[in-house]
Amino acid sequence: MSVENRGPILYNSAMNYKVVETSRVTDDEIERIVNEWAAKGFSFASMHFVMTEASRRPGMAFLFFIEEPAEKK
């Protein structure tokens, strides 16, 4: 499907979204963040890295979490 044929992105306003930014992009730090927010009732959704031309390692990471409304839990 081409980009032109895609419909609008629909967001569920009943859900809570959380974005966590980290500049410490290590396995230990990412694991800590995922465990912390999972314990608070959020589900991991995705992770996005910010790369720099000067390094092969990401300079930052953004972790996205979703919390469903209380009545669906």
C-alpha positions as a Markdown table, in Angstrom:
| # | Residue | x | y | z |
|---|---|---|---|---|
| 1 | Met | 0.0 | 0.0 | 0.0 |
| 2 | Ser | 1.5 | 3.4 | -0.9 |
| 3 | Val | 1.7 | 6.2 | 1.5 |
| 4 | Glu | -0.8 | 8.2 | -0.4 |
| 5 | Asn | -3.5 | 5.5 | 0.0 |
| 6 | Arg | -3.2 | 5.2 | 3.8 |
| 7 | Gly | -6.0 | 6.5 | 5.9 |
| 8 | Pro | -5.6 | 8.8 | 8.9 |
| 9 | Ile | -3.9 | 7.3 | 12.0 |
| 10 | Leu | -6.5 | 6.9 | 14.7 |
| 11 | Tyr | -5.5 | 7.2 | 18.3 |
| 12 | Asn | -7.5 | 5.8 | 21.2 |
| 13 | Ser | -8.0 | 8.7 | 23.6 |
| 14 | Ala | -9.0 | 6.3 | 26.3 |
| 15 | Met | -5.5 | 4.9 | 26.5 |
| 16 | Asn | -2.6 | 6.5 | 28.3 |
| 17 | Tyr | 0.6 | 6.7 | 26.3 |
| 18 | Lys | 4.1 | 7.1 | 27.9 |
| 19 | Val | 7.3 | 8.0 | 26.1 |
| 20 | Val | 10.6 | 7.6 | 27.9 |
| 21 | Glu | 13.8 | 9.1 | 26.6 |
| 22 | Thr | 17.2 | 7.9 | 27.5 |
| 23 | Ser | 20.7 | 8.9 | 26.5 |
| 24 | Arg | 22.2 | 5.9 | 28.2 |
| 25 | Val | 21.5 | 3.3 | 25.4 |
| 26 | Thr | 22.7 | 0.2 | 27.1 |
| 27 | Asp | 21.0 | -3.2 | 27.6 |
| 28 | Asp | 21.0 | -2.6 | 31.4 |
| 29 | Glu | 19.3 | 0.8 | 31.1 |
| 30 | Ile | 16.7 | -0.3 | 28.5 |
| 31 | Glu | 15.9 | -3.3 | 30.7 |
| 32 | Arg | 15.6 | -1.1 | 33.7 |
| 33 | Ile | 13.2 | 1.2 | 31.9 |
| 34 | Val | 11.0 | -1.6 | 30.5 |
| 35 | Asn | 10.8 | -3.3 | 33.9 |
| 36 | Glu | 10.0 | 0.0 | 35.7 |
| 37 | Trp | 7.1 | 0.9 | 33.4 |
| 38 | Ala | 5.8 | -2.7 | 33.1 |
| 39 | Ala | 5.5 | -2.7 | 36.9 |
| 40 | Lys | 3.4 | 0.5 | 36.7 |
| 41 | Gly | 0.9 | -1.3 | 34.4 |
| 42 | Phe | 2.2 | -0.1 | 31.0 |
| 43 | Ser | 2.8 | -2.4 | 28.0 |
| 44 | Phe | 5.9 | -2.0 | 25.9 |
| 45 | Ala | 4.9 | -0.8 | 22.4 |
| 46 | Ser | 8.1 | 0.1 | 20.5 |
| 47 | Met | 11.6 | 1.6 | 20.7 |
| 48 | His | 13.2 | 4.1 | 18.4 |
| 49 | Phe | 16.9 | 4.9 | 18.2 |
| 50 | Val | 18.5 | 8.2 | 17.3 |
| 51 | Met | 21.7 | 7.6 | 15.4 |
| 52 | Thr | 24.6 | 9.9 | 14.9 |
| 53 | Glu | 27.0 | 9.9 | 12.0 |
| 54 | Ala | 30.0 | 10.0 | 14.3 |
| 55 | Ser | 29.2 | 6.7 | 16.0 |
| 56 | Arg | 27.8 | 3.3 | 15.2 |
| 57 | Arg | 26.0 | 3.3 | 18.6 |
| 58 | Pro | 22.7 | 5.1 | 19.0 |
| 59 | Gly | 23.0 | 8.4 | 20.8 |
| 60 | Met | 19.5 | 8.2 | 22.3 |
| 61 | Ala | 16.5 | 5.9 | 22.5 |
| 62 | Phe | 12.8 | 6.6 | 22.9 |
| 63 | Leu | 10.7 | 3.8 | 24.4 |
| 64 | Phe | 7.0 | 3.9 | 23.9 |
| 65 | Phe | 4.5 | 2.3 | 26.3 |
| 66 | Ile | 0.7 | 2.0 | 26.4 |
| 67 | Glu | -1.6 | 1.8 | 29.4 |
| 68 | Glu | -5.1 | 0.5 | 28.8 |
| 69 | Pro | -8.0 | 2.0 | 30.6 |
| 70 | Ala | -8.8 | 0.6 | 34.1 |
| 71 | Glu | -12.1 | -1.0 | 32.9 |
| 72 | Lys | -10.2 | -3.2 | 30.4 |
| 73 | Lys | -7.6 | -4.5 | 32.8 |
